Amino acid sequence: MKKRDTSDALVKNVYLSIGSNLGNRIHFLEKSKYLLETHDIKINGIDAVWLNTEEVKKFCP
């Protein structure tokens, strides 16, 4: 019997709130995305409250 990896049972979806109301908003969002992706974390979607349509497409093609 193969032992089940405990990570298989963990939740794999997360809602993450990243505030960027100071300074260069796009720069900080890009940096956050980069840092998440370096840990093999994929962004599936974003709330477009603070971004225009083109910026949303850039973050989640």
MMTF fields as JSON, N, C-alpha, C and O atoms, coordinates in Angstrom:
{
  "mmtfVersion": "1.0.0",
  "mmtfProducer": "UNKNOWN",
  "numBonds": 243,
  "numAtoms": 244,
  "numGroups": 61,
  "numChains": 1,
  "numModels": 1,
  "chainsPerModel": [1],
  "groupsPerChain": [61],
  "chainIdList": ["A"],
  "bondAtomList": [4, 2, 8, 6, 12, 10, 16, 14, 20, 18, 24, 22, 28, 26, 32, 30, 36, 34, 40, 38, 44, 42, 48, 46, 52, 50, 56, 54, 60, 58, 64, 62, 68, 66, 72, 70, 76, 74, 80, 78, 84, 82, 88, 86, 92, 90, 96, 94, 100, 98, 104, 102, 108, 106, 112, 110, 116, 114, 120, 118, 124, 122, 128, 126, 132, 130, 136, 134, 140, 138, 144, 142, 148, 146, 152, 150, 156, 154, 160, 158, 164, 162, 168, 166, 172, 170, 176, 174, 180, 178, 184, 182, 188, 186, 192, 190, 196, 194, 200, 198, 204, 202, 208, 206, 212, 210, 216, 214, 220, 218, 224, 222, 228, 226, 232, 230, 236, 234, 240, 238],
  "bondOrderList": [1, 1, 1, 1, 1, 1, 1, 1, 1, 1, 1, 1, 1, 1, 1, 1, 1, 1, 1, 1, 1, 1, 1, 1, 1, 1, 1, 1, 1, 1, 1, 1, 1, 1, 1, 1, 1, 1, 1, 1, 1, 1, 1, 1, 1, 1, 1, 1, 1, 1, 1, 1, 1, 1, 1, 1, 1, 1, 1, 1],
  "groupList": [{"groupName": "MET", "atomNameList": ["N", "CA", "C", "O"], "elementList": ["N", "C", "C", "O"], "formalChargeList": [0, 0, 0, 0], "bondAtomList": [1, 0, 2, 1, 3, 2], "bondOrderList": [1, 1, 2], "singleLetterCode": "M", "chemCompType": "L-PEPTIDE LINKING"}, {"groupName": "LYS", "atomNameList": ["N", "CA", "C", "O"], "elementList": ["N", "C", "C", "O"], "formalChargeList": [0, 0, 0, 0], "bondAtomList": [1, 0, 2, 1, 3, 2], "bondOrderList": [1, 1, 2], "singleLetterCode": "K", "chemCompType": "L-PEPTIDE LINKING"}, {"groupName": "ARG", "atomNameList": ["N", "CA", "C", "O"], "elementList": ["N", "C", "C", "O"], "formalChargeList": [0, 0, 0, 0], "bondAtomList": [1, 0, 2, 1, 3, 2], "bondOrderList": [1, 1, 2], "singleLetterCode": "R", "chemCompType": "L-PEPTIDE LINKING"}, {"groupName": "ASP", "atomNameList": ["N", "CA", "C", "O"], "elementList": ["N", "C", "C", "O"], "formalChargeList": [0, 0, 0, 0], "bondAtomList": [1, 0, 2, 1, 3, 2], "bondOrderList": [1, 1, 2], "singleLetterCode": "D", "chemCompType": "L-PEPTIDE LINKING"}, {"groupName": "THR", "atomNameList": ["N", "CA", "C", "O"], "elementList": ["N", "C", "C", "O"], "formalChargeList": [0, 0, 0, 0], "bondAtomList": [1, 0, 2, 1, 3, 2], "bondOrderList": [1, 1, 2], "singleLetterCode": "T", "chemCompType": "L-PEPTIDE LINKING"}, {"groupName": "SER", "atomNameList": ["N", "CA", "C", "O"], "elementList": ["N", "C", "C", "O"], "formalChargeList": [0, 0, 0, 0], "bondAtomList": [1, 0, 2, 1, 3, 2], "bondOrderList": [1, 1, 2], "singleLetterCode": "S", "chemCompType": "L-PEPTIDE LINKING"}, {"groupName": "ALA", "atomNameList": ["N", "CA", "C", "O"], "elementList": ["N", "C", "C", "O"], "formalChargeList": [0, 0, 0, 0], "bondAtomList": [1, 0, 2, 1, 3, 2], "bondOrderList": [1, 1, 2], "singleLetterCode": "A", "chemCompType": "L-PEPTIDE LINKING"}, {"groupName": "LEU", "atomNameList": ["N", "CA", "C", "O"], "elementList": ["N", "C", "C", "O"], "formalChargeList": [0, 0, 0, 0], "bondAtomList": [1, 0, 2, 1, 3, 2], "bondOrderList": [1, 1, 2], "singleLetterCode": "L", "chemCompType": "L-PEPTIDE LINKING"}, {"groupName": "VAL", "atomNameList": ["N", "CA", "C", "O"], "elementList": ["N", "C", "C", "O"], "formalChargeList": [0, 0, 0, 0], "bondAtomList": [1, 0, 2, 1, 3, 2], "bondOrderList": [1, 1, 2], "singleLetterCode": "V", "chemCompType": "L-PEPTIDE LINKING"}, {"groupName": "ASN", "atomNameList": ["N", "CA", "C", "O"], "elementList": ["N", "C", "C", "O"], "formalChargeList": [0, 0, 0, 0], "bondAtomList": [1, 0, 2, 1, 3, 2], "bondOrderList": [1, 1, 2], "singleLetterCode": "N", "chemCompType": "L-PEPTIDE LINKING"}, {"groupName": "TYR", "atomNameList": ["N", "CA", "C", "O"], "elementList": ["N", "C", "C", "O"], "formalChargeList": [0, 0, 0, 0], "bondAtomList": [1, 0, 2, 1, 3, 2], "bondOrderList": [1, 1, 2], "singleLetterCode": "Y", "chemCompType": "L-PEPTIDE LINKING"}, {"groupName": "ILE", "atomNameList": ["N", "CA", "C", "O"], "elementList": ["N", "C", "C", "O"], "formalChargeList": [0, 0, 0, 0], "bondAtomList": [1, 0, 2, 1, 3, 2], "bondOrderList": [1, 1, 2], "singleLetterCode": "I", "chemCompType": "L-PEPTIDE LINKING"}, {"groupName": "GLY", "atomNameList": ["N", "CA", "C", "O"], "elementList": ["N", "C", "C", "O"], "formalChargeList": [0, 0, 0, 0], "bondAtomList": [1, 0, 2, 1, 3, 2], "bondOrderList": [1, 1, 2], "singleLetterCode": "G", "chemCompType": "PEPTIDE LINKING"}, {"groupName": "HIS", "atomNameList": ["N", "CA", "C", "O"], "elementList": ["N", "C", "C", "O"], "formalChargeList": [0, 0, 0, 0], "bondAtomList": [1, 0, 2, 1, 3, 2], "bondOrderList": [1, 1, 2], "singleLetterCode": "H", "chemCompType": "L-PEPTIDE LINKING"}, {"groupName": "PHE", "atomNameList": ["N", "CA", "C", "O"], "elementList": ["N", "C", "C", "O"], "formalChargeList": [0, 0, 0, 0], "bondAtomList": [1, 0, 2, 1, 3, 2], "bondOrderList": [1, 1, 2], "singleLetterCode": "F", "chemCompType": "L-PEPTIDE LINKING"}, {"groupName": "GLU", "atomNameList": ["N", "CA", "C", "O"], "elementList": ["N", "C", "C", "O"], "formalChargeList": [0, 0, 0, 0], "bondAtomList": [1, 0, 2, 1, 3, 2], "bondOrderList": [1, 1, 2], "singleLetterCode": "E", "chemCompType": "L-PEPTIDE LINKING"}, {"groupName": "TRP", "atomNameList": ["N", "CA", "C", "O"], "elementList": ["N", "C", "C", "O"], "formalChargeList": [0, 0, 0, 0], "bondAtomList": [1, 0, 2, 1, 3, 2], "bondOrderList": [1, 1, 2], "singleLetterCode": "W", "chemCompType": "L-PEPTIDE LINKING"}, {"groupName": "CYS", "atomNameList": ["N", "CA", "C", "O"], "elementList": ["N", "C", "C", "O"], "formalChargeList": [0, 0, 0, 0], "bondAtomList": [1, 0, 2, 1, 3, 2], "bondOrderList": [1, 1, 2], "singleLetterCode": "C", "chemCompType": "L-PEPTIDE LINKING"}, {"groupName": "PRO", "atomNameList": ["N", "CA", "C", "O"], "elementList": ["N", "C", "C", "O"], "formalChargeList": [0, 0, 0, 0], "bondAtomList": [1, 0, 2, 1, 3, 2], "bondOrderList": [1, 1, 2], "singleLetterCode": "P", "chemCompType": "L-PEPTIDE LINKING"}],
  "groupTypeList": [0, 1, 1, 2, 3, 4, 5, 3, 6, 7, 8, 1, 9, 8, 10, 7, 5, 11, 12, 5, 9, 7, 12, 9, 2, 11, 13, 14, 7, 15, 1, 5, 1, 10, 7, 7, 15, 4, 13, 3, 11, 1, 11, 9, 12, 11, 3, 6, 8, 16, 7, 9, 4, 15, 15, 8, 1, 1, 14, 17, 18],
  "groupIdList": [1, 2, 3, 4, 5, 6, 7, 8, 9, 10, 11, 12, 13, 14, 15, 16, 17, 18, 19, 20, 21, 22, 23, 24, 25, 26, 27, 28, 29, 30, 31, 32, 33, 34, 35, 36, 37, 38, 39, 40, 41, 42, 43, 44, 45, 46, 47, 48, 49, 50, 51, 52, 53, 54, 55, 56, 57, 58, 59, 60, 61],
  "secStructList": [7, 7, 7, 7, 7, 4, 4, 4, 4, 1, 7, 7, 7, 7, 7, 7, 7, 7, 7, 7, 7, 1, 1, 7, 2, 2, 2, 2, 2, 2, 2, 2, 2, 2, 2, 2, 2, 6, 6, 6, 7, 7, 7, 7, 7, 7, 7, 7, 1, 1, 1, 7, 2, 2, 2, 2, 2, 2, 2, 7, 7],
  "xCoordList": [0.843, 0.0, 0.889, 1.775, 0.64, 1.419, 0.92, -0.279, 1.867, 1.514, 1.136, 1.864, 0.008, -0.462, 0.321, 0.517, 0.759, 1.477, 0.499, -0.584, 0.872, -0.038, -0.338, -1.39, 0.558, 0.308, -0.836, -1.442, -1.147, -2.265, -3.593, -4.539, -3.673, -4.928, -5.101, -6.166, -4.093, -4.158, -4.936, -4.989, -5.527, -6.225, -5.207, -4.117, -5.568, -4.629, -5.059, -4.375, -6.174, -6.632, -6.535, -6.903, -6.035, -5.854, -6.344, -6.128, -6.999, -7.357, -6.368, -6.337, -5.569, -4.496, -4.782, -5.077, -4.695, -4.919, -3.576, -2.88, -3.227, -1.961, -2.304, -2.831, -2.012, -2.287, -1.163, 0.016, -1.541, -0.538, -1.084, -1.182, -1.432, -1.983, -0.939, -1.272, 0.306, 1.382, 2.468, 2.748, 3.068, 4.189, 3.759, 2.642, 4.66, 4.427, 3.622, 4.182, 2.328, 1.398, 1.733, 1.801, 1.94, 2.225, 3.535, 3.619, 4.547, 5.843, 5.69, 6.215, 4.972, 4.825, 3.969, 4.234, 2.952, 2.151, 2.978, 2.887, 3.791, 4.665, 5.674, 5.935, 6.237, 7.197, 6.529, 7.105, 5.32, 4.584, 4.32, 4.498, 3.896, 3.633, 4.911, 4.895, 6.012, 7.292, 7.692, 8.086, 7.589, 7.985, 7.105, 7.6, 5.816, 4.934, 5.329, 5.389, 5.597, 5.933, 7.275, 7.479, 8.197, 9.477, 9.289, 10.167, 8.133, 7.8, 6.76, 6.063, 6.672, 5.772, 4.305, 3.518, 3.957, 2.575, 2.007, 2.547, 0.913, 0.303, -0.874, -1.681, -0.961, -2.08, -3.14, -2.888, -4.323, -5.405, -6.297, -6.938, -6.348, -7.203, -6.978, -6.418, -7.425, -7.276, -8.546, -9.307, -8.764, -9.863, -9.385, -8.312, -10.152, -9.708, -10.153, -10.34, -10.322, -10.771, -9.761, -10.15, -8.468, -7.443, -6.697, -5.805, -7.04, -6.333, -7.295, -8.482, -6.765, -7.603, -7.544, -6.782, -8.328, -8.45, -7.111, -6.819, -6.305, -5.005, -4.061, -3.313, -4.089, -3.239, -3.66, -2.813, -4.96, -5.451, -4.949, -4.493, -5.022, -4.551, -3.063, -2.61, -2.309, -0.868, -0.573, 0.34, -1.335, -1.092, -1.636, -1.038, -2.747, -3.378, -3.741, -4.904, -2.738, -2.999, -3.95, -4.26],
  "yCoordList": [-1.175, 0.0, 1.239, 1.385, 2.119, 3.344, 4.363, 4.615, 4.936, 5.956, 7.247, 7.716, 7.8, 9.028, 10.219, 10.368, 11.052, 12.273, 13.219, 13.487, 13.716, 14.588, 15.883, 16.484, 16.325, 17.562, 17.402, 18.396, 16.16, 15.938, 16.308, 16.657, 16.237, 16.509, 17.99, 18.391, 18.789, 20.205, 21.0, 20.625, 22.085, 22.979, 23.608, 23.996, 23.704, 24.234, 25.575, 26.126, 26.1, 27.414, 28.395, 28.084, 29.583, 30.614, 31.938, 32.242, 32.715, 34.081, 34.991, 35.054, 35.688, 36.506, 37.969, 38.335, 38.792, 40.219, 40.931, 40.85, 41.621, 42.355, 43.83, 44.246, 44.612, 46.04, 46.765, 46.497, 47.671, 48.439, 49.831, 50.246, 50.531, 51.865, 52.968, 54.15, 52.595, 53.574, 53.283, 52.125, 54.321, 54.137, 53.623, 53.873, 52.904, 52.385, 51.092, 50.01, 51.215, 50.096, 48.922, 47.784, 49.181, 48.103, 47.411, 46.184, 48.17, 47.584, 46.61, 45.497, 47.03, 46.17, 44.941, 43.865, 45.081, 43.922, 42.942, 41.728, 43.483, 42.619, 41.894, 40.707, 42.597, 41.975, 40.874, 39.803, 41.137, 40.12, 38.891, 37.763, 39.105, 37.988, 37.193, 35.963, 37.887, 37.215, 36.361, 35.205, 36.932, 36.194, 34.97, 33.925, 35.085, 33.919, 32.841, 31.659, 33.256, 32.292, 31.614, 30.49, 32.265, 31.615, 30.45, 29.599, 30.417, 29.304, 28.384, 27.639, 28.453, 27.594, 27.796, 26.85, 29.051, 29.409, 30.136, 31.15, 29.606, 30.155, 31.052, 30.708, 32.199, 33.11, 32.776, 32.861, 32.396, 32.005, 33.168, 33.12, 34.198, 35.333, 36.446, 36.239, 37.631, 38.776, 39.611, 39.559, 40.366, 41.313, 42.596, 43.103, 43.106, 44.245, 45.594, 46.537, 45.703, 46.968, 48.081, 49.204, 47.782, 48.816, 48.77, 49.587, 47.834, 47.704, 47.907, 47.596, 48.434, 48.519, 47.18, 46.292, 47.036, 45.767, 45.265, 44.074, 46.135, 45.722, 45.253, 44.295, 45.912, 45.497, 44.126, 43.311, 43.872, 42.563, 41.481, 40.434, 41.708, 40.728, 40.455, 39.333, 41.457, 41.292, 40.35, 39.529, 40.465, 39.64, 38.231, 37.283, 38.077, 36.753, 36.556, 36.691, 36.233, 36.08, 34.945, 34.699],
  "zCoordList": [0.0, 0.0, 0.0, 0.842, -0.951, -1.054, -0.032, 0.088, 0.697, 1.685, 0.954, 0.079, 1.323, 0.692, 1.215, 2.421, 0.309, 0.677, 1.375, 0.856, 2.531, 3.283, 2.539, 2.759, 1.667, 0.932, -0.064, -0.463, -0.476, -1.391, -0.762, -1.468, 0.539, 1.234, 1.57, 2.038, 1.344, 1.7, 0.657, -0.514, 1.091, 0.178, -0.759, -0.338, -2.022, -3.0, -3.577, -4.44, -3.117, -3.56, -2.407, -1.274, -2.711, -1.696, -2.264, -3.437, -1.424, -1.781, -1.067, 0.162, -1.849, -1.305, -1.601, -2.739, -0.585, -0.756, -0.666, 0.347, -1.728, -1.76, -1.908, -2.94, -0.897, -0.953, -1.674, -1.447, -2.531, -3.252, -3.547, -4.702, -2.494, -2.693, -2.518, -2.592, -2.288, -2.159, -3.181, -3.489, -3.696, -4.608, -5.972, -6.425, -6.614, -7.959, -7.878, -7.701, -8.007, -7.832, -8.743, -8.281, -10.02, -10.972, -10.621, -10.68, -10.262, -9.893, -8.726, -8.766, -7.693, -6.517, -6.812, -6.275, -7.652, -8.042, -8.875, -8.69, -9.8, -10.603, -9.719, -9.917, -8.752, -7.844, -7.023, -6.832, -6.54, -5.774, -6.624, -6.165, -7.86, -8.774, -9.012, -8.971, -9.258, -9.495, -8.289, -8.444, -7.097, -5.895, -5.666, -5.244, -5.939, -5.82, -6.826, -6.487, -8.063, -9.11, -8.867, -9.326, -8.159, -7.854, -6.895, -6.76, -6.227, -5.329, -5.962, -5.273, -7.294, -8.069, -7.683, -7.657, -7.385, -7.069, -8.279, -8.721, -8.805, -10.01, -9.638, -8.775, -10.294, -10.094, -11.137, -12.339, -10.671, -11.578, -11.978, -13.028, -11.168, -11.47, -10.475, -9.398, -10.853, -9.96, -9.995, -10.961, -8.955, -8.894, -9.557, -9.23, -10.46, -11.263, -10.712, -11.481, -9.423, -8.845, -9.107, -9.427, -8.974, -9.104, -10.425, -10.652, -11.302, -12.572, -13.732, -13.634, -14.836, -16.029, -16.776, -16.393, -17.817, -18.535, -19.06, -18.952, -19.618, -20.164, -19.065, -19.26, -17.922, -16.803, -16.279, -15.914, -16.243, -15.804, -16.743, -16.282, -18.048, -19.042, -18.877, -19.103, -18.49, -18.298, -17.133, -17.213, -16.062, -14.883, -15.032, -14.523, -15.711, -15.883, -17.344, -17.724, -18.167, -19.614, -19.923, -21.089]
}
